[in-house]
Amino acid sequence: MNDNKMRAVVYLAPEQIELRDVPVPTPGPGEMLVRVRAAPTCGTDLKTYRRGHPKFPPPFVFGHEFGGDVVALGENVSGFRIGDRVTANVFAECGTCFYCRHGQGNLCEQLVYNFGAFAEYNLIPASIVKGATFIIPAHLSYEEAALVEPLSTVVHSENLLNIQPGERVVILGAGGAIGLMQQQMALLRGAGQVIAVGHSDARLAVAKELGATRVINAHHEPVSQIVSELTNGYGADVVIECAGQKSTWELAVDLARRGGRVCWFGGLASGVKVELDAGRLHYGAIKLINTHGATVEDAKAAFELITSGFINLRCLLSETLPLSQLELGLKKMAAGEVIKVVIRPDL
């Protein structure tokens, strides 16, 4: 720290971010200050860069995946010490509101967020310290541990989907980090066939390495025809949409078999309308599943998967850049050149 100042990337407006010197936060009761060692980029960061974030008016420090070292503890923090290597989920539910009482903590009315990872120091709110902060074991890197948040959302959606052994799964947007996590979770649950659909040959090559039974580049190959052929004309048991595009939301329904399940994981902007064949949905008894966020229990399950090594996360981390080159990393993500970029504030 320099005169209680730190370097941080501040979001100002769509596609306008700036590296600034800002005050180092002081932890209050129950809070924790962490020196950020690694902060991977993600799709939410890219969307924030492009159009802002509905929960945070500018200017604000963004980024939410991180691993680092505890440097200060507020009053009444237990279970952690100065020097601990930690990571944390981006949010934690209150446990008492209407949605929490109905077992839907991901929809909590008083959800507390932990933004500010693209900085030298990050302040973790008390509720997240208490329920969704994890000590990183010695064998795990900061950047791999930092992926607990995106994996927790995948765990949440997979629990809703309940993929069964032998089922045929199609993943749209397969080359991104979420798609590759969804693929690995589907295989862990025993999927007999995983068809990975994307637009980047480089990213699809990673999907293939991770066990996809067939990869399809949607730019060059007829997706619907190939999926039909691979499923004997029936369609997939499960289709997971991870691209966050209107066209792929609609395509997901077309690729599902009668009685199949569709998970719309990739979010669309409010106000976007999708066009679906009501007859196919109704008479085909296709189940539509929407998923958003995750609960503290999902985060705990995700961290256990990471520490146990059941999920390969190293392959998602394409390169490392200093804090000053965050914008370059986001543009590389947008161009499909990388999956995730690890931002290192100490470089």
VMD Tcl script that draws the C-alpha trace (Angstrom):
set ca {
  {0.00 0.00 0.00}
  {1.23 3.47 -0.86}
  {-0.15 6.17 1.46}
  {-3.23 3.98 1.86}
  {-3.82 3.99 -1.90}
  {-4.05 1.06 -4.31}
  {-4.28 0.58 -8.05}
  {-7.71 -0.51 -9.30}
  {-9.54 -0.68 -12.62}
  {-12.66 1.50 -12.49}
  {-15.64 1.10 -14.80}
  {-16.83 4.51 -16.07}
  {-19.16 3.86 -19.01}
  {-19.65 1.25 -21.77}
  {-16.18 0.29 -23.02}
  {-14.58 2.96 -20.83}
  {-12.42 1.73 -17.97}
  {-9.48 3.38 -16.27}
  {-6.63 2.35 -13.99}
  {-6.77 4.65 -10.97}
  {-5.32 5.12 -7.52}
  {-8.16 4.66 -5.04}
  {-8.31 4.32 -1.23}
  {-7.53 0.91 0.22}
  {-10.71 -0.33 1.98}
  {-10.68 -0.75 5.75}
  {-12.45 -3.89 6.99}
  {-15.37 -3.32 9.33}
  {-16.90 -5.88 11.72}
  {-16.95 -9.32 10.15}
  {-15.12 -8.17 7.01}
  {-11.80 -9.23 5.53}
  {-9.23 -7.42 3.38}
  {-7.38 -9.56 0.84}
  {-4.36 -8.75 -1.27}
  {-5.34 -9.98 -4.72}
  {-2.82 -12.35 -6.28}
  {-4.88 -13.50 -9.26}
  {-8.20 -12.32 -10.74}
  {-9.46 -14.29 -13.76}
  {-11.76 -12.57 -16.24}
  {-15.18 -13.99 -17.02}
  {-18.21 -13.45 -19.24}
  {-19.87 -11.21 -16.66}
  {-16.80 -8.97 -16.67}
  {-17.00 -8.73 -20.44}
  {-20.70 -7.84 -20.30}
  {-19.95 -5.27 -17.60}
  {-17.22 -3.74 -19.76}
  {-19.61 -3.54 -22.70}
  {-22.73 -2.22 -20.98}
  {-22.24 -1.77 -17.23}
  {-23.86 -3.71 -14.41}
  {-27.48 -3.29 -13.21}
  {-26.46 -3.52 -9.54}
  {-23.66 -0.96 -9.59}
  {-23.85 2.65 -10.84}
  {-20.52 3.94 -12.20}
  {-17.86 4.62 -11.27}
  {-17.04 1.34 -9.55}
  {-14.21 -1.18 -9.33}
  {-15.26 -4.40 -11.05}
  {-14.10 -8.01 -11.25}
  {-15.27 -10.74 -8.90}
  {-13.17 -13.89 -9.33}
  {-10.02 -13.79 -7.24}
  {-7.53 -15.58 -5.03}
  {-5.30 -13.79 -2.57}
  {-3.80 -13.39 0.89}
  {-5.58 -12.14 4.00}
  {-3.91 -8.90 5.13}
  {-6.45 -7.50 7.61}
  {-9.43 -8.77 9.59}
  {-12.35 -6.85 11.00}
  {-13.74 -7.47 14.48}
  {-15.46 -10.79 15.18}
  {-13.95 -12.69 12.26}
  {-13.25 -16.30 13.20}
  {-11.73 -19.18 11.30}
  {-9.23 -17.05 9.37}
  {-5.79 -15.60 10.08}
  {-3.52 -13.00 8.53}
  {-1.58 -14.69 5.74}
  {-4.23 -17.27 4.84}
  {-4.59 -17.93 1.13}
  {-8.29 -17.48 0.35}
  {-10.92 -17.18 -2.33}
  {-14.60 -16.29 -2.03}
  {-17.86 -16.53 -3.87}
  {-19.22 -13.33 -5.41}
  {-22.41 -13.39 -3.34}
  {-24.07 -14.87 -0.28}
  {-27.74 -15.06 0.64}
  {-29.25 -13.65 3.82}
  {-30.98 -16.87 4.83}
  {-34.12 -15.16 6.15}
  {-35.99 -13.49 3.25}
  {-38.94 -14.99 1.34}
  {-36.78 -16.70 -1.27}
  {-34.23 -18.02 1.20}
  {-37.04 -19.53 3.27}
  {-38.19 -21.31 0.11}
  {-34.75 -22.78 -0.55}
  {-33.97 -20.32 -3.35}
  {-31.03 -18.43 -1.91}
  {-29.79 -17.58 -5.40}
  {-32.81 -15.25 -5.66}
  {-32.27 -13.67 -2.22}
  {-33.85 -10.24 -1.81}
  {-30.88 -9.04 0.25}
  {-28.10 -10.66 -1.72}
  {-24.69 -9.20 -0.84}
  {-22.20 -8.89 -3.71}
  {-18.41 -8.96 -3.66}
  {-17.16 -6.84 -6.55}
  {-13.74 -5.22 -6.78}
  {-11.29 -7.99 -7.73}
  {-9.51 -6.01 -10.44}
  {-7.48 -4.18 -7.83}
  {-4.52 -4.71 -5.56}
  {-6.81 -5.26 -2.58}
  {-10.37 -6.54 -2.27}
  {-12.73 -6.16 0.70}
  {-14.90 -9.23 1.38}
  {-18.28 -8.42 2.98}
  {-19.15 -10.00 6.32}
  {-21.85 -12.38 5.08}
  {-19.51 -13.74 2.41}
  {-16.66 -14.08 4.91}
  {-18.98 -16.06 7.16}
  {-20.53 -18.39 4.60}
  {-18.69 -18.41 1.29}
  {-14.98 -17.74 1.82}
  {-12.58 -20.66 1.52}
  {-8.98 -21.32 2.53}
  {-6.97 -22.42 -0.51}
  {-5.03 -25.66 0.09}
  {-1.31 -25.66 -0.65}
  {-1.62 -27.80 -3.81}
  {-4.03 -25.37 -5.50}
  {-3.09 -22.16 -7.32}
  {-4.77 -18.82 -6.61}
  {-6.22 -18.66 -10.12}
  {-7.74 -22.14 -10.06}
  {-9.31 -21.56 -6.65}
  {-10.72 -18.26 -7.94}
  {-13.05 -20.18 -10.27}
  {-15.29 -21.26 -7.40}
  {-17.90 -18.66 -8.39}
  {-18.51 -19.70 -12.01}
  {-18.34 -23.37 -11.09}
  {-20.92 -22.84 -8.33}
  {-23.40 -21.55 -10.93}
  {-22.73 -24.63 -13.05}
  {-23.27 -26.87 -10.02}
  {-26.58 -25.09 -9.38}
  {-27.80 -25.66 -12.95}
  {-26.60 -29.26 -13.04}
  {-28.58 -30.01 -9.88}
  {-31.69 -28.70 -11.62}
  {-30.99 -30.71 -14.78}
  {-30.18 -33.96 -12.96}
  {-28.35 -35.54 -15.91}
  {-28.64 -39.34 -15.85}
  {-26.05 -41.96 -16.90}
  {-26.08 -42.56 -20.64}
  {-28.00 -39.41 -21.58}
  {-27.10 -37.46 -24.70}
  {-26.16 -33.85 -23.97}
  {-25.67 -30.92 -26.34}
  {-23.83 -27.83 -25.13}
  {-24.25 -24.60 -27.09}
  {-21.46 -22.09 -26.49}
  {-19.22 -25.01 -25.62}
  {-15.90 -23.26 -26.08}
  {-16.31 -20.77 -23.26}
  {-15.38 -21.39 -19.65}
  {-18.97 -22.09 -18.56}
  {-19.55 -24.46 -21.46}
  {-16.37 -26.38 -20.67}
  {-17.37 -26.62 -17.00}
  {-20.86 -27.79 -18.00}
  {-19.29 -30.42 -20.22}
  {-17.09 -31.76 -17.43}
  {-19.98 -31.85 -14.98}
  {-22.17 -33.72 -17.51}
  {-19.42 -36.31 -18.02}
  {-18.97 -36.64 -14.25}
  {-22.67 -37.42 -13.98}
  {-22.30 -40.16 -16.57}
  {-23.51 -38.57 -19.81}
  {-23.07 -41.09 -22.61}
  {-22.62 -38.49 -25.31}
  {-21.59 -34.83 -25.10}
  {-21.88 -32.80 -28.30}
  {-20.01 -29.49 -28.03}
  {-21.20 -26.68 -30.32}
  {-19.25 -23.44 -30.72}
  {-17.63 -21.04 -33.18}
  {-13.91 -21.21 -32.36}
  {-11.82 -24.14 -33.55}
  {-9.23 -23.39 -30.85}
  {-11.82 -23.45 -28.09}
  {-13.55 -26.52 -29.50}
  {-10.17 -28.28 -29.49}
  {-10.13 -27.81 -25.70}
  {-13.65 -29.28 -25.51}
  {-12.40 -32.29 -27.46}
  {-9.43 -32.71 -25.12}
  {-11.81 -32.64 -22.16}
  {-13.86 -35.53 -23.51}
  {-16.49 -34.16 -25.89}
  {-17.64 -37.05 -28.08}
  {-18.23 -34.69 -31.02}
  {-17.44 -31.03 -31.61}
  {-19.36 -28.90 -34.11}
  {-18.23 -25.53 -35.44}
  {-21.55 -23.77 -36.04}
  {-19.91 -21.43 -38.57}
  {-19.16 -24.29 -40.95}
  {-21.36 -27.26 -40.04}
  {-25.15 -27.85 -39.96}
  {-25.79 -28.16 -36.24}
  {-29.37 -29.44 -36.33}
  {-28.61 -32.06 -38.99}
  {-25.55 -33.42 -37.16}
  {-27.31 -33.56 -33.78}
  {-30.21 -35.39 -35.39}
  {-27.86 -37.94 -36.98}
  {-25.94 -38.47 -33.73}
  {-29.16 -39.08 -31.79}
  {-30.85 -41.38 -34.31}
  {-33.31 -38.68 -35.27}
  {-34.68 -38.16 -31.75}
  {-32.72 -35.15 -30.54}
  {-30.78 -34.66 -27.32}
  {-32.00 -35.66 -23.88}
  {-30.48 -32.45 -22.50}
  {-29.50 -29.19 -24.22}
  {-27.54 -26.58 -22.24}
  {-27.39 -23.08 -23.73}
  {-24.30 -21.19 -22.56}
  {-23.89 -18.63 -25.34}
  {-26.45 -16.09 -24.14}
  {-27.85 -15.39 -27.60}
  {-31.49 -15.20 -28.72}
  {-30.76 -17.51 -31.66}
  {-29.20 -20.20 -29.46}
  {-32.03 -20.01 -26.93}
  {-34.37 -20.87 -29.78}
  {-32.02 -23.47 -31.29}
  {-31.74 -25.22 -27.91}
  {-35.45 -26.09 -28.01}
  {-35.18 -27.35 -31.60}
  {-32.34 -29.71 -30.66}
  {-34.12 -31.32 -27.69}
  {-36.02 -34.57 -28.08}
  {-39.65 -34.99 -27.06}
  {-39.62 -35.26 -23.28}
  {-36.17 -33.68 -23.19}
  {-34.83 -30.88 -21.03}
  {-33.47 -27.48 -22.04}
  {-31.37 -25.33 -19.72}
  {-31.12 -21.66 -20.63}
  {-27.94 -20.79 -18.73}
  {-26.66 -17.87 -20.79}
  {-28.56 -14.73 -19.84}
  {-30.24 -12.36 -22.28}
  {-30.81 -8.65 -21.75}
  {-34.16 -7.66 -20.22}
  {-36.80 -7.06 -22.86}
  {-35.47 -9.60 -25.38}
  {-38.26 -11.82 -26.72}
  {-37.67 -15.38 -27.90}
  {-39.84 -17.13 -30.50}
  {-40.74 -20.75 -29.79}
  {-43.06 -23.31 -31.35}
  {-45.78 -23.72 -28.71}
  {-46.94 -26.99 -30.26}
  {-43.48 -28.51 -30.08}
  {-43.08 -27.42 -26.48}
  {-46.51 -28.55 -25.32}
  {-47.06 -31.77 -27.25}
  {-43.42 -32.65 -27.02}
  {-43.47 -32.22 -23.23}
  {-40.15 -30.38 -23.34}
  {-39.04 -29.12 -19.95}
  {-37.57 -25.60 -19.90}
  {-35.17 -24.78 -17.07}
  {-33.93 -21.29 -16.30}
  {-31.07 -20.89 -13.88}
  {-29.35 -17.89 -12.36}
  {-26.66 -17.61 -9.73}
  {-26.03 -20.12 -7.00}
  {-26.38 -20.69 -3.27}
  {-23.76 -20.93 -0.54}
  {-24.21 -24.71 -0.59}
  {-23.52 -24.74 -4.33}
  {-20.33 -22.74 -3.70}
  {-19.20 -25.26 -1.07}
  {-19.83 -28.14 -3.47}
  {-17.96 -26.30 -6.23}
  {-14.93 -25.67 -4.04}
  {-14.84 -29.33 -3.07}
  {-14.85 -30.28 -6.76}
  {-11.97 -27.89 -7.38}
  {-9.83 -29.06 -4.47}
  {-10.46 -32.73 -5.28}
  {-9.26 -32.25 -8.86}
  {-12.42 -33.70 -10.45}
  {-12.76 -30.60 -12.63}
  {-9.91 -29.46 -14.90}
  {-9.68 -25.69 -14.57}
  {-6.10 -25.09 -15.66}
  {-7.12 -25.52 -19.31}
  {-9.55 -22.58 -19.01}
  {-6.80 -20.12 -18.08}
  {-5.33 -19.00 -21.38}
  {-2.78 -16.37 -20.39}
  {-1.68 -13.92 -17.70}
  {-1.68 -10.12 -17.97}
  {-0.96 -7.23 -15.58}
  {-3.76 -5.07 -14.16}
  {-2.89 -2.33 -16.64}
  {-3.77 -4.62 -19.57}
  {-7.21 -5.74 -18.39}
  {-8.91 -4.08 -21.36}
  {-6.68 -6.03 -23.75}
  {-7.68 -9.26 -21.99}
  {-11.38 -8.46 -22.28}
  {-11.00 -7.68 -25.99}
  {-9.21 -11.00 -26.51}
  {-12.13 -12.74 -24.83}
  {-14.60 -10.92 -27.07}
  {-12.63 -12.01 -30.15}
  {-12.62 -15.64 -29.05}
  {-8.82 -15.70 -28.82}
  {-8.78 -16.79 -25.18}
  {-11.08 -18.51 -22.71}
  {-10.05 -16.68 -19.54}
  {-7.25 -14.25 -18.80}
  {-5.64 -14.19 -15.36}
  {-5.08 -10.62 -14.19}
  {-2.13 -10.19 -11.82}
  {-2.18 -6.90 -9.88}
  {1.39 -7.46 -8.70}
  {2.84 -7.39 -12.24}
}
mol new
graphics top color blue
foreach p $ca { graphics top sphere $p radius 0.5 }
foreach p [lrange $ca 0 end-1] q [lrange $ca 1 end] { graphics top cylinder $p $q radius 0.2 }
display resetview
